[in-house]
């Protein structure tokens, strides 16, 4: 072991030790809720001279301990929990995934995939699949990340390394994808509105970062591949897999009957996808956004159907596989598979309740909004050069992302500050948006405030019982730091040599200022 690697492991050991001393995630979110209440009370009477960039109104801290605010909080508690977006995504998707897993469909698919994928390419293929999963919104969190552990475990490798690699691709590389997704037009809309503050005639292409995000997928795969195989997995060699043997998926030899069942299930899935495809290409398809006619818009029913489609595209083939393979003999077996998958989600639902309460209070207090506005204002006041400002913006966004997870909410707040400011310096809105996307991605994997972070901890505990917040942060910290350095440098170099960031808009600034 080299001296630098040994030092890195000692640092990560300390991070893990300190992090694991944090309370249970549910208790931690409850504690953070109390802290938000306390700060909202102490700061509510202070004038911060912060103006909301969209409304033009002064932003102040709301006292959540006032009678009216506390009454509203308690009155909306049930709706807050039921409306917590990750909860519905996880539970509905896991119903279908549970059927596919308990029937043996997923196990057979993984075994066949391992037979055709060289071991040396297992890590990059997993990260690439994780990156592509962004197209299906949050599907990667409930599909790809747990499968990362299953795939590595089946290949005789440490399952936590597989989970870490998949997490790095799904969340750390959130803005690296060569397949356009709904996040592209969403961010472009905020960027264009911000740019029109300075130039009302500007029109930006929804895929104004497409070439950069496509190239970034290669960067994320290479960085993740190296770190997983050379840093993360060697570090885990002394970490025993001590999870419940009955709960750890066992990949057995594929029998002729299993193979027949698998191909029957795949044929069912292909037929379902074909029917969905023909539904989307119809004239005036009801799956398109009624306002814009686009299928990739967040307002399109197709985008809102992603989770139900995941449920159907796993549940139906899973049922077919189960009956053909003999693992299901009646409807009670199917319902039992769904019930079993929900049993594993009980702990997550407890964490989700307190997480939802914290996020609700944090948003109502305006503390996150104030942090974003003040941070952006401070960086702009430094009057740094464009390239340095881009790096500073990436670091600032990564820091804010530790507290405010929503990519669109952060960009809605800070784009009206950064986009016009950098336009006046000669830098295109496309470049500013690209810098934001890098910063928004790299710290997702190290913040316990990410709504899906407790779920990933739960995936890890399936294999290593004493996995805590610190354990996961220590696993993901090398990915986060490496992506911060390498991805930022890649953006600056990419821009300086004049490679287009994406499809051209009607208004462009010089490539390198």
C-alpha positions, 0 to 999 in steps of 0.5 A: 500500500502506497503512503498516499493510499494509507493516508487516505484510508486513515482519513476515511476511517476517521470520517467513518468513525465520526459519522457513525457516532451520529444518531440514527437517521430518524433521530438525526432528522428529528434533531435537525427539525428542532434546530430549524425551529430554534433558528427560525425563532432566533433569526425571525426578527432580523432584517437580512437585506435579501431580495428574492430574485423572482418575486422581488420581495425581501426574504426574512426568516419565518418563526416556526414556533409562532402559534399560527405556524405551529398550528399549520405545521401540525394540521398539514403533518399527514399531508406532508408525509403522504406528499413526500415525493421519494416515499411514493416513488420508493413504495410503488416501484418496490411493489413491482420490483419485489414481484420480479425479485421474489419470482427469480426474474431479476436473479436470472437476469443478473446471472445471464448478464454476468455470463456475458460481461467480462469481470474487468468491465463489470464496474464501468457497465454498472456505472454507465447503467446508473447514469442512463437511469436518470432518464427515468427520473428517480428510478435509479435509486430504487432499481440500480443502486440495490442491484449494484450490491446484488451484482457485485455479491454474485460476482464474488466482490464486495457488495458495498463496492457495487452499491457505492459505484451505482450510487456514484453513477445515479446521484454523483453523476446526476448531470452526466447523461448522453440520453436527454431527460426531463431535467434538461428543459426544466433547467433551461427554462430557468436559465432562459428566464434569467438571461432575459433579464439582460436580453429579452430576445434570448432563446436557449435550446433545451439541449444547450448542455447536451454535448457537455453532459454526454462527454461528462458521462465518460468522465464519471464512468472513468473516475468511478471505475478507478475509485471503485476498483483501486480505492473503495474495494481494497478498503472494504476487504476487511469488512465482513458481509454479516447480513441476514443470509435469508435476506441476501439474494442468492444467485444460483445456477440457471436451469433450463426451466429458469431460462424458459421463464426468463425469456417468456418474461422478457417477451412480455416486457418487450410487448409492453414496451412496444405497446407503450412506444406505439401509444407515444407516437400517435398523433395528439397522443395523450402522453404528451404535455398538453401545453407544449406537445412534448413528451420529455416535459415535466408536465407530460403524463408520460413523465408522471407515469414513470414510476407506475410504468416501472411497477408494471414493467417489473410486476407483469414480467415477474408474474409471468416468470414466476408462473413459468418457473414454478416459484409462483403457483397462485395469486397469494404468492404474488401478493406475498412477494409484494408484502415481503418487499414492503416489510423491508421498507418499514424502517425507511418509512419511519426515516422518511416521516422525520425527513419529510417533517424536516424538509417541510420546516426548512422550506417554510422557515426560508433558511434555505432560500436565504442561504442560497441568495446570500451565498450567490451574492457573496460570490458575485461581490468578489468580482473574480474572473470568469473561470475562477467564478465558474469554479467558485460557483461549482463549490458554492452550489455543492455546499448549498446542495448539502442543505437544499437538495432540489436541483430546480429549486436552487437554480430558480433562486441563484440563476437570476444572479449568476446568469446575467452577471456572467453574461455581462462578463461575456460568458454564455448562459449555457456555460453558467448552467453547465457549471451549476449542473456540475456543482449540483451533482457532486455533493449529492452522495455525501449529504445525509439530507438527500431524501434517498440517502437513508434508503442507500444506508438501508441497502448497505445494511442488507449486507453489513449490519453495522453500516451507518451514515459515517460508513456511507459518507466515507465510501462516497467521499473519494467520489465526491472530491474526485468529481469536484476536481476532475469534472470542474477541470474538464468543464473549464478545459472543454469550454476554453478549447471551444467545444460546443456545450450543446445544441446552439441557441439563437444567442451565443457569447464567445466560447471562451469569453 
